[in-house]
Amino acid sequence: MIDRITIAAARRGLAPIASDVLAHVFTVAMVLLWWGYSHVVPSYQLPGPWPVARRIGRFLTDGDDVAQLGLSLAHVCLSIAIAFVLGCALAALAHYVKPLRLLIDGRLTPFLNAFSGIGWLFIAMIWFGLNSVTVVFAVTLILVPFTIINVRTGLQELDGDLVELGRSLSRSTWRRTVKIVAPLLMPYLFAALRTSFGVSWKVVLTSELFGGSGGVGYMLNVARQEFDTQTIFAIIIFILLFVVAAEVVLFRPVQRRLDRRYARA
């Protein structure tokens, strides 16, 4: 019996290691395949891994490139902030003001969720021209439904007993919101921010590509016109690594803490 338990435990311990090894082998194989195929086709179609890596290095050291990256990051942060505030306000109105519930939940949210992102971008280009306002406007309207849906779900799942206890302990709506409602909504607020961060980079690049006068998406547009494939691959891989790093370093640890804090028995 002891031997069987030991063998089973050893197999469970080896399973994550085997999974990691398989993932790393697959990554190395893809890089080798990329390197091999880059020697078959012209460099303007597919540059090799090393030229792309050098371009990423220049992307992080060149002042103009860093400025464009900073502009895209500003677009992302500003869009997330505006969408978060608007989404929370609309979700709260739908929850606490019953006459507005059908309007927000049944009309506005489905409309925003179904409306094409390219449509918002083209409308913004007509209204505001090719500038940062166009980018922020388009990205914000695409992100708002994510916040509304997450926060609205959190409000619907509030612990009624705790909310009623708060009413009996304090008549201050602001105090009850800060001490009870906001902590209970924390997992849903974080989920809205986490989703918005991942989506925003995809939308920002597209918005800057068509309607921006600066940013990483604008750099992609210039590189496309000049057949600068190294820059295109470097930007794509850099954004991919940046988003993955933010997920691993920031979002996952916070998510684990929230899971432990708000775990239900």
Secondary structure, DSSP 4 states (H G I P E B T S, - for coil): -HHHHHHHHHHHHHHHHHHHHHHHHHHHHHHHHHHHHHTTS-TTTS--HHHHHHHHHHHHH-HHHHHHHHHHHHHHHHHHHHHHHHHHHHHHHHHH-GGGHIIIIIIIHHHHHHS-HHHHHHHHHHHH-SSHHHHHHHHHHHHHHHHHHHHHHHHHT--HHHHHHHHHH---HHHHIIIIIHHHHHHHHHHHHHHHHHHHHHHHHHHHHHH-SSSHHHHHHHHHHTT-HHHHHHHHHHHHHHHHHHIIIIIHHHHHHHHHHS---
